[in-house]
Amino acid sequence: MVDLTLRTVRDDEDYAAFTAALYSVFLEDPQPDELELARKFTDLDRMFGFHDGTRWAATVGDFRKQVCLPGGALVPVAAVTSVTVSPAYRRRGLLTQMMRHQLDTVRARADESLAMLFASESMIYGRFGYGMASQNSVLTGQVRDLDFRPGVELGAGTVTETDAATLLAHGPAIFDHVLPGLPGRMSRTRPWWDDLIYDNEERRKDSGRIRFVLHHEPDGSPSGYAIYRPKSAWSSIGPNAELHIEEVRATNPRAYARLWRFLLEMDLVRSIRVDGAAVDEPLRHLVADPRALQCQLQDGVFVRLVEVDRALTLRRYAAPIDIVLDVRDEFCPWNTGRYRLHADTDGAECETTTASADLAISARDLGAVYLGGVSLTQLVTAGLVGELTPGSAHRGAVAFGWPVAPAIPDHF
Ligand SMILES: CC(C)(COP(=O)(O)OP(=O)(O)OC[C@H]1O[C@@H](n2cnc3c(N)ncnc32)[C@H](O)[C@@H]1OP(=O)(O)O)[C@@H](O)C(=O)NCCC(=O)NCCS
């Protein structure tokens, strides 16, 4: 058995070997331009894994990002990425050791008490205390069926096609304006914007060149944008293009509706596809025939509370709550214990207590309800959370729930 060393990536040459190993496990070839983009938001000292002296046998890392929590706070989060174990080393506990090391490391950082990730396979991370906290939806429909309900106001703004530079000049301010109302979304620094709008052969393969439009108010101020890729197609009876819509953001409802009308009325386009939409995407309520907009659900982001008490104080709660949680956490035992959470829409306090518990909950399920998109009541009904005081599940569900569903369209 070869000796494996758990270590951090040392320099760019080492990072090239690290990315080659991880791409190989994902059955892909590294693209130099993509790597160059990603390097701009990668801290090498957050990338680590097992090295066998010749090559990387296992890789993992995290990006330092800011996530929006219920109530609008933007807080630092370890956005976990690059998880691979090469086929020759699988099922010997390497992932488990890396998860152990990573969560200890995140805990030791001064201001991070949350970790989040997307899973290639949704069975992997529950054992490490990650709970599925959001669902992303894929929306599809035929544009001829997607009229709006009567009475929807489009306002007097205008939509114009624009280039990447103009989108980058106005899009980030629009995104930052709406971000506090969107739990689960992550803030974007310039390198993340560059990555979002980047275009190359590979990204064009399934859906054409990336395009942008801006919405302007009658006074000329930009108030919305859309990012999309048209996939040209012709059938025996004529045009059959599909629009792949990546993002629509607007600072007011009229701009939002007008941007969608623009996208839905494009000549030659017959269908749309929206990846990474929220389950409560407002478009679903705008259309006259909701059935015409098909919604397919996928698992979204998985959340891990690394420091339960700190994490619970970061978010806001939809209703006043005073509750004692009995938390079990096998993988991060420092979290195991009883916590009294006293919170409302303005703030939260959380401290350990010896008082009797109202709810018995695992760290995994606490992660699942953390962004407000999973109901505590339903976890009690499923037998996953124990209701020790009658009525506490309902009280907890109302407080932990949030009016806007969490969603994270940005992959990392
Ligand atoms: C997923 C992966 C990292 C697991 O690595 P590993 O070193 O084999 O994992 P471990 O040996 O530490 O396994 C720990 C536990 O997780 C389970 N497990 C690991 N991968 C799993 C999977 N894909 N599905 C379900 N369970 C899995 C193991 O069976 C083991 O269970 P046990 O504790 O009950 O014995 C590895 O299989 C891999 O690289 N897969 C391809 C790339 C990928 O999907 N990465 C994840 C990106 S989000």
The ligand as an SDF file (V2000), in Angstrom:
LIG
                    3D

 48 50  0  0  0  0  0  0  0  0999 V2000
  -17.7880   10.1440   -4.0130 C   0  0  0  0  0  0  0  0  0  0  0  0
  -16.3000    9.8010   -3.7430 C   0  0  0  0  0  0  0  0  0  0  0  0
  -15.5260   11.0950   -3.4960 C   0  0  0  0  0  0  0  0  0  0  0  0
  -16.2710    8.9110   -2.4860 C   0  0  0  0  0  0  0  0  0  0  0  0
  -14.9080    8.7180   -2.0950 O   0  0  0  0  0  0  0  0  0  0  0  0
  -14.4610    7.4890   -1.1760 P   0  0  0  0  0  0  0  0  0  0  0  0
  -13.0850    7.7630   -0.6790 O   0  0  0  0  0  0  0  0  0  0  0  0
  -14.7030    6.2370   -1.9110 O   0  0  0  0  0  0  0  0  0  0  0  0
  -15.4820    7.5900    0.0290 O   0  0  0  0  0  0  0  0  0  0  0  0
  -15.3070    6.8980    1.4640 P   0  0  0  0  0  0  0  0  0  0  0  0
  -14.5200    5.6290    1.3130 O   0  0  0  0  0  0  0  0  0  0  0  0
  -14.7930    7.8730    2.4550 O   0  0  0  0  0  0  0  0  0  0  0  0
  -16.8270    6.5440    1.7730 O   0  0  0  0  0  0  0  0  0  0  0  0
  -17.4830    6.9760    2.9190 C   0  0  0  0  0  0  0  0  0  0  0  0
  -18.8780    6.4150    2.9290 C   0  0  0  0  0  0  0  0  0  0  0  0
  -19.6300    7.0180    1.8620 O   0  0  0  0  0  0  0  0  0  0  0  0
  -20.1850    6.0170    1.0190 C   0  0  0  0  0  0  0  0  0  0  0  0
  -20.1550    6.5260   -0.3440 N   0  0  0  0  0  0  0  0  0  0  0  0
  -19.0770    6.9840   -1.0070 C   0  0  0  0  0  0  0  0  0  0  0  0
  -19.4270    7.3750   -2.2390 N   0  0  0  0  0  0  0  0  0  0  0  0
  -20.7550    7.1640   -2.3580 C   0  0  0  0  0  0  0  0  0  0  0  0
  -21.6990    7.3630   -3.4010 C   0  0  0  0  0  0  0  0  0  0  0  0
  -21.3420    7.8550   -4.5920 N   0  0  0  0  0  0  0  0  0  0  0  0
  -22.9910    7.0350   -3.1610 N   0  0  0  0  0  0  0  0  0  0  0  0
  -23.3640    6.5440   -1.9650 C   0  0  0  0  0  0  0  0  0  0  0  0
  -22.5040    6.3370   -0.9310 N   0  0  0  0  0  0  0  0  0  0  0  0
  -21.2200    6.6400   -1.1390 C   0  0  0  0  0  0  0  0  0  0  0  0
  -19.2750    4.8170    1.2030 C   0  0  0  0  0  0  0  0  0  0  0  0
  -19.9220    3.6260    0.8670 O   0  0  0  0  0  0  0  0  0  0  0  0
  -18.9360    4.9100    2.6660 C   0  0  0  0  0  0  0  0  0  0  0  0
  -20.0190    4.4030    3.4150 O   0  0  0  0  0  0  0  0  0  0  0  0
  -19.8110    3.6980    4.8500 P   0  0  0  0  0  0  0  0  0  0  0  0
  -19.2170    4.7500    5.7500 O   0  0  0  0  0  0  0  0  0  0  0  0
  -21.1720    3.2830    5.2380 O   0  0  0  0  0  0  0  0  0  0  0  0
  -18.8590    2.5850    4.5970 O   0  0  0  0  0  0  0  0  0  0  0  0
  -15.6820    9.0430   -4.9270 C   0  0  0  0  0  0  0  0  0  0  0  0
  -16.4230    7.8880   -5.1610 O   0  0  0  0  0  0  0  0  0  0  0  0
  -15.6130    9.8510   -6.2050 C   0  0  0  0  0  0  0  0  0  0  0  0
  -14.6260   10.5350   -6.4400 O   0  0  0  0  0  0  0  0  0  0  0  0
  -16.6560    9.7840   -7.0770 N   0  0  0  0  0  0  0  0  0  0  0  0
  -16.6480   10.4610   -8.3840 C   0  0  0  0  0  0  0  0  0  0  0  0
  -16.5790   11.9890   -8.2790 C   0  0  0  0  0  0  0  0  0  0  0  0
  -17.7010   12.5310   -7.4710 C   0  0  0  0  0  0  0  0  0  0  0  0
  -18.8700   12.2120   -7.6960 O   0  0  0  0  0  0  0  0  0  0  0  0
  -17.3730   13.3970   -6.4980 N   0  0  0  0  0  0  0  0  0  0  0  0
  -18.3260   14.0740   -5.6490 C   0  0  0  0  0  0  0  0  0  0  0  0
  -18.5450   15.4470   -6.1810 C   0  0  0  0  0  0  0  0  0  0  0  0
  -19.8250   16.2880   -5.3420 S   0  0  0  0  0  0  0  0  0  0  0  0
  1  2  1  0
  2  3  1  0
  2  4  1  0
  2 36  1  0
  4  5  1  0
  5  6  1  0
  6  7  2  0
  6  8  1  0
  6  9  1  0
  9 10  1  0
 10 11  2  0
 10 12  1  0
 10 13  1  0
 13 14  1  0
 14 15  1  0
 15 16  1  0
 15 30  1  0
 16 17  1  0
 17 18  1  0
 17 28  1  0
 18 19  1  0
 18 27  1  0
 19 20  2  0
 20 21  1  0
 21 22  1  0
 21 27  2  0
 22 23  1  0
 22 24  2  0
 24 25  1  0
 25 26  2  0
 26 27  1  0
 28 29  1  0
 28 30  1  0
 30 31  1  0
 31 32  1  0
 32 33  2  0
 32 34  1  0
 32 35  1  0
 36 37  1  0
 36 38  1  0
 38 39  2  0
 38 40  1  0
 40 41  1  0
 41 42  1  0
 42 43  1  0
 43 44  2  0
 43 45  1  0
 45 46  1  0
 46 47  1  0
 47 48  1  0
M  END
$$$$
